[in-house]
Amino acid sequence: MLTKKVALGLSKNILALNCDSIIGCVIAARRFSENNFDILSDEEKNRKQLVILGTGWGSYSVLKHINKLKYNVIVVSPRNHFLFTPLLCSTTVGTLEFRSIIEPVRGVHFRNAQDFHLSSALSIDTKRKVVHCQSEIHPKKEYNIQYDKLVIGVGAVSNTFGIPGVTEHAFFLKELVDARNIRDRIISNFELATQPESTDDDKDRLLHVVIVGGGPTGVEFGAELYDFLTEDVSRHFPVLQHKVKVTLIEGNKILGSFDKRLREYAEKKITKRKQFEILQAFVAEVNEENVILSDGTVIPCGLVVWSTGLSPRTFTKQLPFEKDKFGHIITDNKLRVPGIADESIFALGDCADIDVMPLPATAQVAERQGRWLAKYLNGQTDKEFEFSNMGMLAYVGGYTALSDFKPKALKFTGFHSWLLWRSAYLTRLGNWKLRLQVPVDWTKTFIFGRDISRF
């Protein structure tokens, strides 16, 4: 709270600047508070420095809910936006535009512009309480950031299982740049297939899409691809429509975390589509023009989308903390990293797991952890973190979806579930700008079709 001395000085400062607008007063107030540290309250002087690593679901949730009167908040991340991952698949074919599902991190309003670092964390010195960072813009520039409290929420990367050729030739689907690359490859392959020198074998290969991994991401990408083929390819490339083929490769059952009835519905829906196939197999190698299965079968293809689970980042692997067999940082029920004397380091999201309560690596878990951790750091709760699954949603194409909630009576399929899927994600978008942009994109796609421009 401002003291009388601060208030009097602030009013004089504003008058001296001849502010004649609310904006001018706000600017004057900010300048005054930054330049008059000596008369700030003890609470404001003694703010602890909270450093947050990452801008994913967990880290961003902490950032949005933390009390900035109690902490000087610094964020370190190689990307300067929050990505709404549940709708990422929709951008791969143009159902949604890329900027419709990202939220600039600086929109949260940092105390100082320098409090966000477009950098990657390289290491942590727990004794000196320092994070060593490397600039994403100038990789040769490295520096240290001091912390009082540290939140590690760096997420994870796609798991290649060490299979040859995956990193070089497959496309992952975790970041916006992945979606852009997939969209570019899809359009490029169709354009190549129309050129005079393309043989029938070339066309069959170019227009064969292989999806490895039958989880929600793999199934939803296939669903978006199906809509693209039926609604847009039939209009722009009618001669090629019958040559398109999609193969979904999964070692076990698709959508393994869903209810059996919903899973069977999805399998039936996908296999009924003439040019779609679900193949229960394992991939042994990925090459530039084909996928080789463990039984020796060679599948020629023009695009491989890899979505087979998660693996720890290099940064997470080299941290000197206890980890589980999957490489997650182990935490207690208050998301604290054990072994830190002053309990100053926390970990959440896909890079961590609670020792006595393993949780799925989902956006829902990370977001709830971030919200709880902010309350804990704010001093609003001292209870242990608890998680109750709100349910799962998955789009399977053709305006049909799956809704899997705890009560058996709340397990839906079909068009009504699709409406619920869209409504739920629309309400979960971070701000009103995105909540307006996404319906506009959906409407444009419905009326005019998807944009197939290559740039």
C-alpha positions in Angstrom: 0.0 0.0 0.0 1.2 3.5 -0.7 2.1 5.6 2.3 0.9 9.2 2.7 4.4 10.4 1.6 4.2 8.3 -1.5 0.7 9.5 -2.3 1.6 13.2 -1.8 4.7 12.8 -4.0 2.7 11.0 -6.6 0.1 13.7 -6.8 2.9 16.4 -7.1 4.6 14.3 -9.8 1.4 14.0 -11.8 0.6 17.8 -11.5 4.1 18.6 -12.6 3.7 16.6 -15.7 0.4 18.4 -16.5 -1.4 15.2 -17.2 -4.7 15.8 -18.8 -5.7 12.2 -19.4 -6.0 9.0 -17.6 -3.3 7.4 -19.7 -1.0 10.3 -18.8 -1.6 9.8 -15.1 -1.0 6.0 -15.4 2.3 6.6 -17.2 3.3 9.2 -14.6 2.4 6.8 -11.7 4.6 4.1 -13.2 7.6 6.5 -13.7 7.2 7.7 -10.2 7.1 4.3 -8.6 10.2 3.2 -10.6 12.2 6.3 -9.7 11.3 6.7 -6.1 12.3 3.3 -4.6 13.6 4.9 -1.5 10.1 5.8 -0.3 8.4 2.5 -1.1 7.0 0.4 1.7 9.1 -2.4 3.2 6.9 -5.0 1.6 7.6 -3.6 -1.8 11.3 -3.3 -1.1 11.5 -6.9 0.1 9.8 -8.6 -2.8 11.3 -12.0 -3.5 12.4 -12.8 -7.0 10.4 -15.6 -8.7 11.9 -17.0 -11.8 9.7 -19.1 -14.0 11.2 -21.4 -16.7 8.9 -22.0 -19.7 5.7 -20.6 -21.1 3.6 -23.8 -21.4 0.4 -24.7 -19.6 1.9 -25.0 -16.1 4.3 -22.1 -16.2 1.9 -19.7 -17.9 -0.8 -20.6 -15.3 1.6 -19.6 -12.5 2.4 -16.4 -14.3 -1.2 -15.4 -14.7 -2.2 -16.1 -11.1 0.8 -15.1 -9.1 0.6 -12.1 -6.8 3.0 -9.6 -8.4 2.8 -7.3 -5.3 4.6 -10.1 -3.5 7.1 -11.2 -6.2 9.3 -9.7 -8.8 8.4 -12.2 -11.6 11.0 -13.1 -14.3 10.1 -15.5 -17.1 12.7 -17.3 -19.2 11.5 -19.1 -22.3 12.7 -19.8 -25.9 9.2 -18.7 -27.1 7.4 -15.5 -26.3 3.9 -16.8 -26.5 1.6 -19.3 -24.8 0.2 -22.0 -27.2 -3.3 -23.4 -26.9 -2.2 -26.9 -27.8 -5.7 -28.6 -28.0 -6.4 -26.7 -31.2 -2.9 -27.1 -32.7 -4.0 -29.9 -35.1 -6.6 -27.5 -36.6 -3.9 -25.2 -37.9 -2.1 -28.0 -39.9 -4.7 -27.8 -42.6 -5.9 -24.3 -42.2 -9.1 -24.8 -40.2 -7.7 -22.2 -37.9 -4.9 -19.7 -38.5 -1.7 -19.9 -36.4 -2.1 -16.6 -34.6 -5.6 -17.6 -33.5 -4.3 -20.0 -30.9 -1.3 -18.1 -29.4 -1.3 -15.5 -26.6 1.8 -13.2 -26.3 3.4 -13.6 -22.9 4.1 -9.9 -22.6 0.3 -9.4 -22.6 0.4 -10.4 -18.9 2.1 -7.1 -18.2 5.5 -7.4 -16.5 6.7 -4.8 -14.0 9.7 -4.1 -16.3 10.2 -5.0 -20.0 13.4 -6.7 -19.0 11.5 -9.3 -16.8 10.9 -11.5 -19.8 13.9 -13.2 -21.4 13.6 -14.8 -24.8 16.2 -17.4 -23.8 16.8 -21.0 -22.8 17.9 -22.2 -19.4 21.1 -24.2 -19.6 21.8 -25.1 -16.0 20.9 -24.3 -12.4 23.3 -23.6 -9.5 21.3 -24.4 -6.4 24.0 -23.2 -4.0 24.3 -19.7 -5.6 20.6 -19.7 -6.5 21.4 -18.8 -10.1 20.0 -19.9 -13.5 22.4 -19.9 -16.3 20.7 -18.8 -19.6 21.5 -18.6 -23.3 19.8 -16.0 -25.6 17.6 -17.4 -28.3 18.4 -14.4 -30.5 22.2 -14.3 -30.0 23.2 -17.9 -28.9 26.7 -16.7 -28.1 25.3 -14.5 -25.3 25.1 -16.3 -22.0 24.2 -14.8 -18.6 23.0 -15.6 -15.1 19.7 -14.7 -13.3 19.4 -14.8 -9.6 16.3 -16.3 -7.9 14.7 -16.6 -4.5 12.0 -19.0 -5.8 12.3 -21.0 -9.0 9.5 -22.8 -11.0 10.6 -25.3 -13.6 8.0 -25.9 -16.2 10.0 -26.5 -19.4 7.7 -29.3 -20.7 9.0 -32.2 -22.8 9.9 -33.2 -26.4 8.5 -35.9 -28.6 9.8 -39.3 -27.9 11.6 -40.9 -30.9 12.5 -44.1 -28.9 15.9 -43.9 -30.7 14.3 -45.1 -34.0 16.6 -44.2 -37.0 15.5 -41.4 -39.2 12.7 -40.0 -37.1 14.4 -36.8 -36.2 15.6 -36.2 -39.7 12.5 -37.2 -41.7 9.4 -37.2 -39.5 7.3 -34.1 -38.5 6.5 -33.7 -34.8 3.3 -31.8 -33.7 4.1 -30.0 -30.4 4.9 -26.4 -31.4 3.5 -23.9 -33.8 6.5 -24.2 -36.1 5.7 -28.0 -36.4 2.1 -27.2 -37.6 3.4 -24.7 -40.1 5.9 -27.2 -41.5 3.2 -29.9 -41.8 0.9 -27.5 -43.6 3.6 -26.5 -46.0 4.5 -30.1 -46.7 0.8 -31.1 -47.4 0.3 -28.3 -49.9 3.7 -28.9 -51.5 2.9 -32.5 -52.0 -0.4 -31.8 -53.7 1.2 -29.2 -56.0 4.0 -31.7 -56.8 1.5 -34.3 -57.7 -0.2 -32.1 -60.2 3.0 -31.4 -62.2 3.5 -33.1 -65.5 6.6 -35.1 -64.6 4.9 -36.9 -61.6 4.2 -40.5 -62.3 1.3 -42.5 -60.8 3.8 -44.0 -58.3 5.0 -40.5 -57.4 1.5 -39.4 -56.8 0.6 -42.4 -54.7 3.7 -41.8 -52.5 3.3 -38.0 -52.2 -0.3 -38.3 -51.2 0.2 -41.0 -48.7 0.2 -39.6 -45.1 1.5 -41.8 -42.3 0.6 -40.9 -38.7 2.6 -42.7 -36.1 0.9 -42.8 -32.7 -2.8 -43.3 -31.9 -3.2 -40.9 -29.0 -5.4 -37.8 -29.0 -2.9 -35.8 -31.1 -2.5 -38.4 -33.8 -6.3 -39.1 -34.0 -7.2 -35.4 -34.1 -4.6 -34.7 -36.8 -6.1 -37.5 -38.9 -9.6 -36.1 -38.2 -8.5 -32.6 -39.5 -6.9 -34.2 -42.5 -10.1 -36.1 -43.3 -12.1 -32.9 -43.2 -9.5 -31.2 -45.5 -9.8 -34.1 -48.0 -13.6 -34.2 -48.1 -14.2 -30.5 -48.1 -11.3 -28.9 -49.9 -9.2 -31.4 -51.8 -12.4 -32.4 -53.6 -12.8 -28.8 -54.7 -9.2 -27.8 -55.5 -7.6 -31.2 -56.6 -10.6 -33.3 -57.7 -8.3 -35.5 -59.9 -6.1 -36.4 -57.0 -8.8 -37.0 -54.3 -9.0 -40.7 -55.0 -5.2 -41.2 -54.7 -5.0 -39.8 -51.1 -4.3 -42.4 -48.4 -3.9 -42.0 -44.6 -2.4 -44.8 -42.5 -2.5 -44.5 -38.7 0.1 -46.7 -37.1 -0.3 -47.7 -33.4 1.4 -50.5 -31.5 -1.6 -51.1 -29.2 -5.1 -49.5 -29.3 -5.8 -46.0 -30.4 -7.0 -43.5 -27.7 -5.9 -45.9 -25.0 -6.9 -43.5 -22.2 -10.5 -43.3 -23.3 -13.5 -45.5 -22.4 -13.6 -48.8 -24.3 -17.0 -47.9 -25.9 -15.7 -44.5 -27.1 -12.5 -46.1 -28.4 -14.4 -48.7 -30.4 -16.6 -45.9 -31.8 -13.5 -44.0 -33.0 -12.0 -47.1 -34.6 -15.2 -47.9 -36.4 -15.6 -44.4 -37.6 -12.0 -44.2 -38.9 -11.9 -47.6 -40.6 -15.2 -47.0 -42.4 -13.5 -44.2 -44.4 -12.3 -45.6 -47.7 -8.9 -44.1 -47.8 -8.1 -44.4 -44.1 -6.4 -47.4 -42.4 -5.5 -48.2 -38.8 -2.4 -50.5 -38.7 -1.4 -52.2 -35.5 2.4 -52.3 -35.9 5.7 -50.9 -34.8 8.0 -48.6 -36.8 11.6 -49.7 -37.2 13.0 -46.9 -39.4 11.8 -43.7 -41.1 13.4 -42.7 -44.5 12.9 -39.7 -46.7 10.3 -41.5 -48.9 9.1 -44.4 -46.8 8.5 -45.9 -43.4 9.8 -49.4 -42.6 7.9 -51.5 -40.1 9.4 -54.0 -37.6 8.2 -56.9 -39.8 10.1 -55.5 -42.8 7.0 -54.0 -44.6 7.9 -50.8 -46.5 5.3 -48.1 -46.7 6.0 -45.3 -49.3 4.8 -41.9 -48.1 5.2 -38.2 -48.6 4.6 -37.2 -45.0 5.2 -38.8 -41.6 3.7 -37.2 -38.6 5.2 -38.5 -35.3 3.1 -38.4 -32.2 4.2 -41.2 -29.9 4.5 -39.7 -26.4 7.0 -37.5 -24.6 10.6 -37.6 -23.6 12.5 -35.2 -21.2 14.4 -32.2 -22.6 18.2 -32.2 -22.5 18.0 -29.4 -19.8 15.8 -31.6 -17.6 18.1 -34.7 -18.1 21.2 -32.8 -16.8 19.5 -31.3 -13.7 21.0 -32.7 -10.4 17.6 -33.7 -9.1 16.0 -37.1 -8.4 14.1 -38.5 -11.4 11.7 -41.4 -12.1 12.3 -44.1 -14.7 10.8 -41.9 -17.4 13.2 -39.0 -16.6 10.6 -36.8 -14.9 11.8 -34.6 -12.0 10.3 -36.1 -8.8 8.4 -33.7 -6.5 6.4 -33.9 -3.4 2.6 -33.2 -3.0 3.4 -29.5 -2.9 5.3 -29.6 -6.2 8.6 -29.0 -4.3 11.8 -30.6 -5.5 13.2 -32.7 -2.7 16.7 -32.1 -1.5 16.6 -28.3 -1.6 17.2 -27.1 1.9 15.1 -23.9 1.7 12.4 -25.5 -0.5 12.9 -22.8 -3.1 12.6 -24.9 -6.3 9.3 -26.2 -7.7 8.6 -28.3 -10.8 5.4 -29.0 -12.7 3.8 -30.1 -16.0 5.3 -32.6 -18.4 8.9 -32.3 -17.0 7.9 -33.4 -13.5 5.8 -35.9 -11.6 4.5 -36.2 -8.1 6.3 -39.1 -6.3 3.2 -40.6 -4.6 0.6 -39.5 -7.3 1.8 -40.0 -10.9 -0.4 -38.0 -13.2 -0.9 -38.0 -17.0 1.1 -35.5 -19.1 -1.9 -33.4 -20.2 -2.6 -29.7 -20.5 -5.4 -30.1 -17.9 -2.9 -31.4 -15.2 -0.3 -28.7 -15.9 -2.8 -25.9 -15.9 -4.3 -27.0 -12.6 -0.8 -27.4 -11.1 0.1 -23.9 -12.1 -3.0 -22.4 -10.6 -2.5 -24.3 -7.4 1.2 -23.4 -7.2 0.4 -19.7 -7.6 -2.0 -19.9 -4.7 0.6 -21.7 -2.6 3.3 -19.1 -3.3 0.8 -16.3 -2.7 0.1 -17.7 0.8 -3.5 -18.5 0.0 -3.3 -22.2 0.7 -1.0 -24.7 2.5 -2.9 -27.8 1.5 -1.3 -30.4 -0.7 -2.1 -30.4 -4.5 -5.0 -32.7 -5.4 -6.1 -33.5 -8.9 -9.5 -34.6 -10.1 -9.9 -35.4 -13.8 -12.5 -33.1 -15.4 -12.8 -35.4 -18.5 -11.3 -35.8 -22.0 -12.3 -34.7 -25.4 -11.2 -35.8 -28.9 -12.2 -34.9 -32.4 -12.5 -37.8 -34.9 -13.6 -35.9 -38.0 -16.8 -35.4 -40.0 -18.3 -33.2 -37.2 -18.1 -36.0 -34.7 -16.2 -36.2 -31.5 -15.8 -38.1 -28.2 -16.5 -36.8 -24.7 -15.3 -38.9 -21.9 -16.3 -37.8 -18.4 -16.3 -39.7 -15.1 -20.0 -40.6 -14.8 -20.9 -43.2 -17.3 -23.9 -41.2 -18.2 -21.6 -38.4 -19.5 -19.8 -40.3 -22.3 -21.0 -38.9 -25.6 -20.2 -39.5 -29.3 -21.3 -37.9 -32.5 -22.4 -34.4 -33.5 -23.5 -33.3 -30.0 -20.1 -34.3 -28.7 -18.5 -32.2 -31.4 -20.5 -29.2 -30.3 -19.3 -29.8 -26.8 -15.7 -30.2 -27.9 -15.8 -26.8 -29.7 -17.6 -25.1 -26.9 -15.3 -26.4 -24.2 -12.2 -25.3 -26.0 -13.6 -22.0 -27.0 -14.3 -21.1 -23.3 -10.8 -22.3 -22.3 -9.0 -19.9 -24.6 -6.9 -17.4 -22.7 -8.4 -14.1 -23.6 -11.4 -12.5 -25.4 -9.3 -11.7 -28.5 -8.8 -15.4 -29.2 -12.4 -16.2 -28.3 -13.4 -13.9 -31.1 -10.7 -14.9 -33.6 -11.4 -18.7 -33.4 -15.1 -18.5 -34.2 -14.3 -16.2 -37.1 -11.8 -18.7 -38.4 -14.3 -21.5 -38.0 -17.0 -19.5 -39.8 -14.6 -18.6 -42.7 -13.6 -22.2 -43.1 -17.3 -23.3 -43.1 -18.3 -20.8 -45.8 -15.2 -20.3 -47.9 -13.1 -23.4 -47.3 -9.5 -23.6 -46.1 -6.7 -21.4 -47.4 -4.3 -23.6 -49.4 -1.8 -20.9 -50.1 1.9 -21.9 -49.8 4.2 -19.3 -48.4 
